[in-house]
């Protein structure tokens, strides 16, 4: 059992408040509340992705271990490759991730913009989207290089996110994304 597995096993025995998501970011347990705004944006992204991707390729809040020190994330939205398969331990592999979307929560925003972005880049996740209802803006990161992304695009909620030139291959509408 890895150190990350042992941490998650301990967490499973602890009371986590209803409506909270638990992740381990660089060895630190992070809990964030799932607010209405947060969930509405996640659902909107998932519904749009489902116009192209079958249900089995779109994941939400499923543990995937990423490179770096004790990184076990339960990403808001993940798209897996067509041939993705679970490991012998029953986990999805980060090498099979094509797209990640995180919706900012006040308490965990620093993780999404910092160590999680670095881990996604190091894992060579081709497209990383941050939807920030506090800024009313989306940040799209592409072209991973080391522990960062070579390209960042910022767009306000309401503008279309043209991801047709990426592995995602579609345009996401953001006009329905609520602000906080």
Order of alpha helices (4+ residues) and beta strands (2+ residues): alpha-beta-beta-alpha-beta-beta-beta-beta-beta-beta-alpha-alpha-beta-beta-beta-beta-beta
